[in-house]
Amino acid sequence: MQVPAQFDYEVATSVEEAIELLQRHGPEARLLAGGHSLIPMMKLRLAFPEVLIDIHELDGDLRFVREDDGTLRVGALARHKDLLESPVVRERYTLLADAEKFIADPLVRNMGTVGGSFAHADPSEDLPAAFVALGAEVVVRGPNGERTIAVEDLATGPFETAIEPDEILTEARVPRAPHGSSYFKVERRAGDYASAALGVALWMNEEEIEDARIGMCGVGSTTLRAREAEEVLRGQKPDEELYKRAAERAAQECDPPDDARGTPEYKRDLVRVLVVRAMEQAVSRARGGTEDRTADGR
Ligand SMILES: Cc1cc2nc3c(=O)[nH]c(=O)nc-3n(C[C@H](O)[C@H](O)[C@H](O)COP(=O)(O)OP(=O)(O)OC[C@H]3O[C@@H](n4cnc5c(N)ncnc54)[C@H](O)[C@@H]3O)c2cc1C
């Protein structure tokens, strides 16, 4: 394979200019956000862009975390640390803060962006799974204007997405805050990608679970949504037996790879345990509980 010895470098000063540069340079151009996934891929000779289009100057437009009329909006250039430290996230979208505690280390969290996390589409990436649980969509902009993609439909395969080469992801939107949510992850060592991880978001009335969503990572070729497990939970009174039945469904819905992070059966077992723990924590939070079982000392 012919590997280009060098690449060109451009800096976009607006979203429109980024789109224009993507169009001009074609599919061999890549956006550069925090660079914490793309640069290691280039060093390992797994990615060979001919042109890098640096978008760090778009912070003014694309770096934000805020709630507008009940919709959580997270700009593509929001850093992991912005989510972790956001008061609205910690209070109302708790699973995002849970997930962020487990992502890499402070260096990566200071530089790595939410948009880069979605666009990189590593099947073990935590944020897409957490946003799937929240029923989020992303907004992408290209030469023909803006469109939205449900996060659960974003990854089309490992490291592949539905984003066109001349489009830029501008933000993620969560349409409604859950009443309780949580994110659990098992990693081989602090800062590693998930052996298995999942997020649960619940909408409840006094007695029952009205709606439930579960997003999983590290246990398939893309981020997964555990639809059948959600169906087990909907309309039911929460209890341990119910959590176990949902956990068994979720374990059957995943298709974990056999790799250095464990065997498929081990990862299915992790899913069985994590669904139960995540449900206990999310239900407790929905009922006003403040005990944090996800903290893991971090
Ligand atoms: C040591 C280490 C440990 C890590 N551990 C974890 C972990 O435990 N869990 C986890 O989830 N992640 C982990 N990560 C990955 C981290 O979350 C990502 O590196 C980071 O969020 C990606 O964002 P970035 O801004 O660095 O993307 P970049 O590296 O700049 O870009 C990544 C890809 O996304 C594209 N892209 C970037 N922004 C956009 C945009 N706005 N629109 C369209 N395409 C875009 C780029 O062209 C490129 O293809 C780890 C990374 C490192 C280096």
The ligand as an SDF file (V2000), in Angstrom:
LIG
                    3D

 53 58  0  0  0  0  0  0  0  0999 V2000
   -4.8160    7.1560   26.0210 C   0  0  0  0  0  0  0  0  0  0  0  0
   -6.2490    7.2730   25.5840 C   0  0  0  0  0  0  0  0  0  0  0  0
   -7.2440    6.6260   26.3060 C   0  0  0  0  0  0  0  0  0  0  0  0
   -8.5720    6.7400   25.9280 C   0  0  0  0  0  0  0  0  0  0  0  0
   -9.5230    6.1070   26.6600 N   0  0  0  0  0  0  0  0  0  0  0  0
  -10.8220    6.2220   26.3080 C   0  0  0  0  0  0  0  0  0  0  0  0
  -11.8290    5.5980   27.0600 C   0  0  0  0  0  0  0  0  0  0  0  0
  -11.5860    4.9470   28.0720 O   0  0  0  0  0  0  0  0  0  0  0  0
  -13.1050    5.7250   26.6310 N   0  0  0  0  0  0  0  0  0  0  0  0
  -13.4400    6.4600   25.5230 C   0  0  0  0  0  0  0  0  0  0  0  0
  -14.6190    6.5500   25.1910 O   0  0  0  0  0  0  0  0  0  0  0  0
  -12.5100    7.0840   24.7950 N   0  0  0  0  0  0  0  0  0  0  0  0
  -11.2160    6.9800   25.1700 C   0  0  0  0  0  0  0  0  0  0  0  0
  -10.2680    7.6170   24.4270 N   0  0  0  0  0  0  0  0  0  0  0  0
  -10.6580    8.2850   23.1870 C   0  0  0  0  0  0  0  0  0  0  0  0
  -11.1090    9.7050   23.4060 C   0  0  0  0  0  0  0  0  0  0  0  0
  -12.4190    9.7150   23.8940 O   0  0  0  0  0  0  0  0  0  0  0  0
  -11.0510   10.3040   22.0220 C   0  0  0  0  0  0  0  0  0  0  0  0
   -9.7060   10.4050   21.6610 O   0  0  0  0  0  0  0  0  0  0  0  0
  -11.5470   11.6540   21.8600 C   0  0  0  0  0  0  0  0  0  0  0  0
  -12.7440   11.9800   22.4420 O   0  0  0  0  0  0  0  0  0  0  0  0
  -11.7280   11.9070   20.3720 C   0  0  0  0  0  0  0  0  0  0  0  0
  -11.8760   13.2630   20.2330 O   0  0  0  0  0  0  0  0  0  0  0  0
  -10.7530   14.1300   19.5380 P   0  0  0  0  0  0  0  0  0  0  0  0
  -11.2330   15.5080   19.6200 O   0  0  0  0  0  0  0  0  0  0  0  0
   -9.4170   13.8120   20.1180 O   0  0  0  0  0  0  0  0  0  0  0  0
  -10.8600   13.5580   18.0480 O   0  0  0  0  0  0  0  0  0  0  0  0
   -9.7850   13.5870   16.8760 P   0  0  0  0  0  0  0  0  0  0  0  0
   -8.6900   12.6340   17.1930 O   0  0  0  0  0  0  0  0  0  0  0  0
   -9.3980   14.9770   16.5430 O   0  0  0  0  0  0  0  0  0  0  0  0
  -10.6990   13.0260   15.6990 O   0  0  0  0  0  0  0  0  0  0  0  0
  -11.1580   11.6870   15.7090 C   0  0  0  0  0  0  0  0  0  0  0  0
  -11.9330   11.4250   14.4100 C   0  0  0  0  0  0  0  0  0  0  0  0
  -13.1370   12.1700   14.3950 O   0  0  0  0  0  0  0  0  0  0  0  0
  -13.1810   13.0650   13.2690 C   0  0  0  0  0  0  0  0  0  0  0  0
  -13.8090   14.2940   13.7730 N   0  0  0  0  0  0  0  0  0  0  0  0
  -13.4140   15.0260   14.8530 C   0  0  0  0  0  0  0  0  0  0  0  0
  -14.2730   16.0090   15.0770 N   0  0  0  0  0  0  0  0  0  0  0  0
  -15.2440   15.9210   14.1260 C   0  0  0  0  0  0  0  0  0  0  0  0
  -16.4230   16.6710   13.8360 C   0  0  0  0  0  0  0  0  0  0  0  0
  -16.8150   17.7090   14.5860 N   0  0  0  0  0  0  0  0  0  0  0  0
  -17.1910   16.2930   12.7750 N   0  0  0  0  0  0  0  0  0  0  0  0
  -16.8290   15.2200   12.0140 C   0  0  0  0  0  0  0  0  0  0  0  0
  -15.7090   14.4790   12.2290 N   0  0  0  0  0  0  0  0  0  0  0  0
  -14.9340   14.8220   13.2870 C   0  0  0  0  0  0  0  0  0  0  0  0
  -11.7420   13.2260   12.8430 C   0  0  0  0  0  0  0  0  0  0  0  0
  -11.6200   13.5570   11.4660 O   0  0  0  0  0  0  0  0  0  0  0  0
  -11.1850   11.8460   13.1400 C   0  0  0  0  0  0  0  0  0  0  0  0
  -11.5210   10.9500   12.1150 O   0  0  0  0  0  0  0  0  0  0  0  0
   -8.9220    7.5130   24.7860 C   0  0  0  0  0  0  0  0  0  0  0  0
   -7.9210    8.1740   24.0540 C   0  0  0  0  0  0  0  0  0  0  0  0
   -6.5950    8.0610   24.4440 C   0  0  0  0  0  0  0  0  0  0  0  0
   -5.5540    8.7750   23.6520 C   0  0  0  0  0  0  0  0  0  0  0  0
  1  2  1  0
  2  3  1  0
  2 52  2  0
  3  4  2  0
  4  5  1  0
  4 50  1  0
  5  6  2  0
  6  7  1  0
  6 13  1  0
  7  8  2  0
  7  9  1  0
  9 10  1  0
 10 11  2  0
 10 12  1  0
 12 13  2  0
 13 14  1  0
 14 15  1  0
 14 50  1  0
 15 16  1  0
 16 17  1  0
 16 18  1  0
 18 19  1  0
 18 20  1  0
 20 21  1  0
 20 22  1  0
 22 23  1  0
 23 24  1  0
 24 25  2  0
 24 26  1  0
 24 27  1  0
 27 28  1  0
 28 29  2  0
 28 30  1  0
 28 31  1  0
 31 32  1  0
 32 33  1  0
 33 34  1  0
 33 48  1  0
 34 35  1  0
 35 36  1  0
 35 46  1  0
 36 37  1  0
 36 45  1  0
 37 38  2  0
 38 39  1  0
 39 40  1  0
 39 45  2  0
 40 41  1  0
 40 42  2  0
 42 43  1  0
 43 44  2  0
 44 45  1  0
 46 47  1  0
 46 48  1  0
 48 49  1  0
 50 51  2  0
 51 52  1  0
 52 53  1  0
M  END
$$$$
